């Protein structure tokens, strides 16, 4: 009987240490995975978000003029290294990755 209680006691101590240690790791711990509010699906070819033409006011905002390589605003552009976006870069200059900052 004494051996049985010691085994149960050691088991409970080990269980409590394991369960408390689960909270120390990355993620949400002992609950499982995070659930997204809606199902995420990849974009289809030629699909874009928002689903309006690129040159409309709702998609790109107010027109502020063309930016050329020689203009002062060209220096304000920042490169986008998002691996989910495929850039053509036919000139091999890397200029296709340059974008204006998002103004939210």
C-alpha positions, 0 to 999 in steps of 0.5 A: 500500500505504501509503495502504491501511494508513493507511485501515485504521488510521484506521478502527480508531481510529474504531471503537475511539472509537465503541465506547468512547463507547457506554458513556458514554450512558444504558442498558446500552450496547453490549448492547441493551435490558434484559430483564424477568424476566417479560412485563409485561401491563396489568391488565384492567378490575376486576382487582387485585393481589394477587388477593384481596378488598381487605378481607382481611388478606393484601391490606390488613393489620391494620385500624387504624380508619377515617380521616375528614377530621377525624381526626389520621391524615388528615394522615399520608396522602400523595397518589398521582400515579401516572398508571397509576391512574385515580381517580374523584374525583367530589367534585373534592377530590383526596381520592381520591388520598390513601393511607397510606404503604406499610409494608414 
